[in-house]
Amino acid sequence: MLRCKEATHLISQQQDRQLAAGERLQLKLHLAMCSGCRNFRAQMNFLRAACKQYPGDQGGEDQAKAD
């Protein structure tokens, strides 16, 4: 059984790579019982989606300072 620290580590890694079948199963079982880790996963998903929508540096403000 995963501890919360291990589960949150897998949740973070899941953002960057596909987990192995065993990792996915262990994480799924842990998330079924742990509301704290489910909340952490939801927050990670929200932050990832928000970062994807952020337009990034388009040279506006920084370029105005250089002129």
C-alpha distances in whole Angstrom, upper triangle without the diagonal:
4,7,10,12,10,10,13,14,13,15,18,18,18,21,23,22,20,16,16,15,12,11,12,10,7,9,11,8,7,11,12,11,12,15,16,14,16,19,18,18,21,23,22,23,26,27,27,29,32,32,33,36,37,40,40,43,46,49,50,50,49,52,55,54,55,58
4,6,8,6,6,10,10,10,12,14,15,15,18,20,19,18,15,15,15,12,10,11,10,7,7,10,9,6,10,12,11,10,14,13,11,14,16,15,15,18,20,19,20,23,24,24,26,28,29,30,33,34,37,36,39,43,45,46,46,46,49,51,50,52,55
4,5,5,6,9,10,11,12,14,15,16,19,21,20,20,17,18,18,15,13,14,14,10,10,13,11,8,11,13,11,10,13,12,10,13,15,14,15,18,19,18,20,23,23,24,26,28,28,30,32,33,36,36,39,42,44,45,45,45,48,50,49,50,54
4,5,5,6,8,10,10,12,14,15,17,19,19,19,17,18,19,17,14,14,15,11,10,12,12,8,9,12,11,8,10,8,7,10,12,10,12,15,15,15,17,20,20,20,23,25,25,27,29,30,33,33,36,39,41,42,42,41,45,46,46,47,51
4,5,5,6,9,10,11,12,14,16,18,18,19,16,18,19,17,14,15,16,13,11,15,15,11,12,16,14,12,14,11,9,13,14,11,13,16,16,15,18,20,19,20,23,24,24,26,29,29,32,31,34,37,39,41,40,39,43,45,44,45,48
4,6,5,6,9,10,11,12,15,16,16,16,13,14,16,13,10,12,13,10,9,13,13,10,12,15,14,13,15,13,10,13,15,12,13,17,17,15,18,20,20,20,23,25,24,26,29,29,33,32,34,38,40,41,41,40,43,46,45,46,49
4,5,5,6,9,10,10,13,15,15,15,12,14,14,13,9,10,11,8,6,9,10,7,8,12,12,10,12,10,7,10,12,10,10,13,14,13,15,18,18,18,21,22,22,24,27,28,31,30,33,37,39,40,40,40,43,45,45,46,49
4,5,5,6,9,10,11,13,14,15,13,16,17,16,12,12,14,12,9,12,13,10,10,14,14,11,12,10,7,9,10,7,8,11,11,10,12,15,15,15,18,19,19,21,24,24,28,27,30,33,36,37,37,36,39,41,41,42,45
4,5,5,6,9,10,11,12,13,11,14,16,15,11,12,15,12,10,14,15,12,13,17,17,14,16,13,10,13,14,11,10,14,14,11,14,17,16,15,19,20,20,21,24,25,28,27,30,33,35,37,36,36,38,41,40,41,45
4,5,5,6,9,10,10,10,8,10,12,11,8,9,11,10,7,11,13,11,11,15,16,14,16,14,11,12,14,11,10,14,14,12,13,17,16,15,18,20,20,21,24,25,28,27,30,33,36,37,38,37,40,42,42,43,46
4,5,5,7,9,10,10,9,12,14,14,10,10,12,11,8,10,13,11,10,14,15,13,14,12,9,10,11,8,6,10,11,8,10,13,13,12,15,17,17,18,21,22,25,25,28,31,34,35,35,35,38,40,40,41,44
4,5,6,7,9,11,11,14,16,16,12,13,16,15,12,14,17,15,14,17,18,16,16,14,11,12,13,10,8,11,11,8,10,13,12,11,14,16,15,16,19,20,23,22,25,28,31,32,32,32,35,37,37,38,41
4,5,5,6,8,8,11,14,14,11,11,15,14,12,14,17,16,15,19,20,18,19,17,14,15,16,13,11,14,14,11,12,15,14,13,16,18,17,17,21,22,24,23,26,29,32,34,34,33,36,38,38,39,42
4,5,5,6,6,10,12,13,10,9,13,13,10,12,15,15,14,17,19,17,18,17,13,14,15,13,10,13,13,10,10,14,14,12,14,17,16,16,20,21,24,24,27,29,32,34,35,34,36,39,39,40,43
4,6,8,9,13,15,17,14,13,16,16,13,15,18,17,16,19,21,19,19,18,15,14,15,13,10,12,12,8,8,12,11,8,11,14,13,13,16,17,20,20,23,26,28,30,31,31,33,35,36,36,39
4,7,9,13,16,17,14,14,18,18,16,17,21,20,19,22,24,22,23,21,18,18,19,16,14,16,16,12,12,15,14,11,13,16,14,14,17,18,20,20,23,25,28,30,31,30,32,35,35,36,39
4,6,9,12,14,12,12,15,16,14,16,19,19,19,21,24,23,23,22,19,19,20,18,15,17,18,14,14,18,17,14,16,19,17,17,20,22,24,23,26,29,31,34,35,34,36,39,39,39,42
4,7,9,11,10,9,13,14,13,14,17,18,17,20,22,22,23,22,18,18,20,18,15,17,19,16,15,19,19,16,18,21,20,19,22,24,26,26,29,31,34,37,38,37,39,42,42,43,45
4,6,8,6,6,9,10,10,11,14,15,15,17,20,19,21,20,17,17,19,17,15,17,19,16,16,20,20,17,20,23,22,21,25,27,29,29,32,34,37,39,40,39,41,44,45,45,48
4,6,5,6,9,10,11,12,14,15,16,18,20,21,23,23,19,19,22,20,18,21,22,20,19,23,24,21,23,27,26,25,29,30,33,32,35,38,41,43,44,43,45,48,48,48,51
4,5,5,6,9,10,10,12,14,15,17,19,20,22,23,19,19,22,21,18,21,23,21,21,24,25,23,25,28,28,27,30,32,35,35,38,40,43,45,46,46,48,51,51,51,54
4,5,5,6,9,10,11,12,14,15,17,18,21,21,18,19,22,21,18,21,24,21,22,25,26,24,26,29,29,29,32,34,37,36,40,42,45,47,48,47,49,52,52,53,56
4,5,5,6,8,10,11,12,14,16,16,18,18,15,16,19,17,15,18,20,18,18,22,23,21,23,26,26,26,29,31,33,33,36,39,42,44,44,44,46,49,49,49,52
4,6,5,6,9,10,10,12,15,15,17,18,14,14,17,16,13,16,19,17,16,20,21,20,21,24,25,24,27,29,32,32,36,38,41,43,43,43,45,48,48,49,52
4,5,5,6,9,10,11,13,14,17,18,15,15,18,18,15,18,21,19,19,23,24,23,24,27,28,28,30,33,35,36,39,42,45,46,47,47,49,51,52,53,56
4,6,5,6,9,10,11,12,15,16,13,14,17,16,15,18,20,19,19,23,24,23,25,28,28,28,31,33,36,36,39,42,45,46,46,46,49,51,51,52,55
4,5,5,6,9,10,10,13,13,10,10,14,13,11,14,16,15,15,19,20,19,21,24,24,25,28,29,32,33,36,39,41,43,43,43,46,48,48,49,52
4,5,5,6,9,10,12,13,11,10,14,14,11,14,17,16,16,19,21,20,21,24,25,25,28,30,33,34,37,40,43,44,44,45,47,49,50,51,54
4,6,5,7,9,12,14,11,11,15,15,14,16,19,19,19,22,24,23,25,27,28,29,31,33,36,37,40,43,46,47,47,48,50,52,52,54,57
4,5,5,6,9,10,8,9,12,12,12,15,17,17,18,20,22,22,24,26,27,28,30,32,35,35,39,42,44,45,45,45,48,50,50,52,55
4,5,5,7,8,6,6,9,10,9,11,14,14,15,17,19,19,21,23,24,25,27,29,32,33,36,39,42,43,43,43,46,48,48,50,52
4,6,8,11,9,8,12,13,12,14,17,17,17,20,22,22,23,26,27,28,30,32,35,36,40,42,45,46,46,47,49,51,51,53,56
4,7,9,9,9,12,13,13,15,17,18,19,21,23,24,25,27,29,30,32,33,37,38,41,44,47,47,47,48,50,52,52,54,57
4,5,6,6,9,10,11,13,15,16,17,19,20,21,23,25,26,28,29,31,34,35,38,41,44,44,44,44,47,49,49,51,54
4,5,5,6,9,10,10,12,14,15,16,18,20,21,22,24,26,27,29,32,33,36,39,42,42,42,42,45,47,47,49,52
4,5,5,6,9,10,11,12,14,15,17,18,20,21,23,25,26,27,31,31,34,37,40,40,39,40,43,44,44,46,49
4,5,5,6,9,10,10,12,14,15,16,18,20,21,23,24,26,29,29,33,36,38,39,39,39,42,44,43,45,48
4,5,5,6,9,10,11,12,14,15,17,18,20,21,23,25,28,29,32,35,38,38,38,39,42,43,44,45,48
4,5,5,6,9,10,10,12,14,15,16,18,20,21,23,26,27,30,33,36,36,36,36,39,41,41,43,46
4,5,5,6,9,10,11,12,14,15,16,18,20,21,25,25,28,31,34,34,34,34,37,39,39,41,43
4,5,5,6,9,10,11,12,14,15,17,19,20,24,24,28,30,33,34,34,34,37,39,39,41,43
4,5,5,6,9,10,11,12,14,15,17,19,22,23,27,29,32,33,33,33,36,38,38,40,43
4,5,5,6,9,10,10,12,14,15,17,20,21,24,27,30,30,30,30,33,35,35,37,40
4,5,5,6,9,10,11,12,14,15,19,19,23,25,28,29,29,29,32,34,34,36,38
4,6,5,6,9,10,11,13,14,18,19,22,25,28,29,29,30,32,34,35,36,39
4,5,5,6,9,10,11,12,16,17,21,23,26,27,27,28,30,32,33,34,37
4,5,5,6,9,10,11,14,15,18,21,24,24,24,25,28,29,30,31,34
4,5,5,6,9,10,13,14,17,20,23,24,24,25,27,29,30,31,34
4,5,5,6,9,12,14,17,19,23,23,24,25,27,29,30,32,34
4,5,5,6,10,12,15,17,20,21,21,22,25,26,27,29,31
4,5,5,8,9,13,15,18,19,19,20,22,24,25,26,29
4,6,8,9,13,15,18,19,20,21,23,25,26,27,30
4,6,9,12,14,17,18,19,20,22,24,25,27,28
4,6,9,11,14,14,15,17,19,20,22,23,25
4,7,8,11,12,13,15,16,18,19,21,22
4,6,9,10,12,12,14,16,17,18,20
4,6,7,9,8,10,13,14,14,17
4,6,8,9,9,11,13,14,15
4,6,6,5,8,10,10,12
4,6,5,6,9,10,11
4,5,5,7,9,10
4,5,5,7,9
4,5,5,7
4,5,5
4,6
4
